[in-house]
Amino acid sequence: MDWRNVDWPVAHAAAIAWHAVKTGDPVKVLSLEPELCAGTGITPLNPI
């Protein structure tokens, strides 16, 4: 994972998702531009 090249809003959402998964909480990440999450380890769902 390479978080250095990820914009702050995307990195923040990805970090929240990572934390939820680590604590055992279910989480779904939606994104209209899933390519922005490249390098975060998160694969968002496209809501369209």
N, C-alpha and C positions, 0 to 999 in steps of 0.2 A: 504494500500500500504506500502511496506517495501523497500525503496530505498537503505538502507544500504548494502544489499547483492547483489546489481546490479553492474556489471562492468561499469567503467566510459564511454566507448563508447556507451553502451546500454542506460545508464541513460541520457546521453547527447541527444541522438536521441529522447528518450521518452519525455524529458523536452521540446524540440523544438515542438514536436507534441502536447503536452498539451498546450503550449503557443498559437499555431496556432488555436486550437479548441476554446480556451477561447476568442480569438479575432474575431472569426467567419470565419476564413479562412479554406477552405477545405484542408484536409491533408490525405495522405495515407502512411502508414509505411510498408515497405517490409522487410522481414527477412528470410534468409535460415534456421535460428535456432530460431524459435519463442519462444521456451521455455526459452531463455535468457531474455525475457521481462517479465517473471513472477514477479509479485510484483510491476510493474510500473503502472498498470491500462491501459496499451496499449495492444491491441491485433493486432499484425502485420499480414499482408497477406503473404502467401507463394507464391513467384513468379514462382514456378515450377508447 
